[in-house]
């Protein structure tokens, strides 16, 4: 009888752990798919420039436009999620993302492409802040940081996977096929989110929309949170900017072919494998130690890229840089939510806004700097920008 009682008590816990594991996998894979839409145009820029008869600098707006509206969408949909529920926003948003992504493949001119990329960026924002907030609200405290680390590792993996898929389809089919494929992936993601996610306790229909918007002012009263927003601004700016500059650098200095650059992007995965372990490492060593380590690695990688005259060393340094970013991003996302306290949702949404605002600047900084004629210069500029982020971290109080 005692054994039966024990099994009855333990079963609900086991079932709960299985459910959270399934949810983690769905969020992880969905994150890869959604954030791939940010990176998919990086290898397409030269093709888009030729197709529409425009300069490479103008073509770069295909990436920056997405990032700008993604950043703005993070604020808007963060507020919507506070009122109508996280699951609702995640599922409906994914369906809308599927439709818009399909339409991009039908764009007849560059202006139309930019408008659709803006809409795609805004709707893609239905995933990032709500998914991180969902983990903070629905997952047990001991699993939150590790789960955020795994899901955000998907965000980083998308930087490699999105570019690889995009490059392959552009070479063997055409650049429009990239958007058709991801349209199908997004509708599948919507289905799995619908059947996997539980209705969250974050829904509060008694809140007026104005009340929710006002709650977004509160995080700015926290000095450490304000500093974390500054850190967030530097991360994807340098990450996307580095990959934008890297292709030009490898082609110009080492005469890499398109296939060679594909391999270099694939090697970046070895740096990203650190992201899922950021949570456990932060729990063991402390968040600040992991952040300092991450910034040190990322800055070393950028300086090494700028100074390298050997292809193998350049590739290795790109992995060192990526490994550093892989440690920083999940740790900072978890820290922003922790600093937000009861205002975790608004804090996460605002932090994501700043992070992806940086993403919109990365390609522009890289292409404008490359236009000046010094192919090494972007790496040093991004190293200085990350140095500012490192400085901000020193003044953040970790509770």
C-alpha angles and dihedrals in degrees: 000000000000091000091051090050091050092051091049091053096046098045097073090053092050091049091049091052091050090051093049090048091052090047091050092053093048092048091046095052093041089052091054091050097046099044090045085074087067094055102033094089096053094085091035096059097092090046093047090048091054094041094053096032096241136128123270089243091058092043088057088072088074085074100033094049090056091049095048094053092040089057092049090045090056089065096043098045091040086062093044091051090054089060109033101027138268098256092051092052093046096050100040091043092055092052091051091047090055092054096047093045091055091051092054089065088059096052109134098195139018095257090056089048091053093049092050092045088053090053090045091053093049093049093043086062088072087081112046107054095032092049093051091044090048089057090049092050103037105031126079113259095247092057099043101086094043091047093047087050092053095045093047089048083063088055089055095041087057087064088066102028094046091052093045095051091043093050094047096049092044091052099043102031119002138287092261090063088068091066095042091054094048091048088062092045092053095052089051090049090052090054094051093045089052095052096038108041120080123223104271128231089227092087112108114168091178089071114092117223089246091054091053092049091050090054088064089070093062099073090058089064090065110086094204091049091052089053091048089056088056090051091050091054092061099049110069089027089066096034097053092034091055093052090046091054096039096069092053091045095051092045095047100040104031102020093236116183124227089261092052091053089051089059091048091054090049092052088059088075088075089065094047094057088083093067098078089053095050091092096053091043091050091049090052103039102020131258096267094053091053092046092050090048092049094049091046091052095045095048092046089052093051094048090046090052091051093051100037122112095173121081095218091051092049091053092047091050091051087057091048089052093047092048090056093050089046089060096044104047101057091040093052093046090052091045093051090053091046093050089048092060109175088003091059093132098053091040092053092045093050092045090051089049091058093043093054092040083064089049090058091054097047100078092041094052091046097047094043091049092047088051087062088066104245107109094189095054099083091062092055092045092052090047090057091047091052088047088062089051090052089051092052090052092059090063097046115107110221110208 
